[in-house]
Amino acid sequence: MGTGQLVLDGLVLLFGLVGVVLPGVPGPLLVWAGVLWWSMVEQTSVAWALLAGATAALLLNQALRWLLPARSMRGSGITRGTLLLAACTAGVGFVVLPVIGAAPGFLAGLYAAERVRLGAHGPAWVSTRDALRAIGFAVLVELVICLLITSAWLAAVLFG
């Protein structure tokens, strides 16, 4: 793989890392696509092993992405209806203020639903904070997995 392709592949991986924390950008998919591109061009045992490891890690990430927040939110009493409303307001926020409006929209919808469900500001804010903490932990796990894959790719490119 030439230097130009390596730089472009590195940019795809970097954009994937940024995409983990940006709403609407499929970060883990971009990280995997960058490793796939490199593996298809290199076609070495190291490249195929890295692709297999990245695929397994991202599949594990997908399972954890749904299990970790759901478990924490059940303990807080947050319902699926609350999350559905929050997702809808995140979509509205994304349309009103592209990309960055999704997060405040989600927060507003989550808090509003919890305020209606619990009736007071204090318990609604505690419940909203617990939900955001659970979601943030899931994003952190996803980011760490993508960072590990990107680091392994960089080590394979430099030393392998």
Helices and strands as residue ranges (DSSP letters): H 3-21, H 27-42, H 45-76, H 80-96, H 102-118, H 121-159
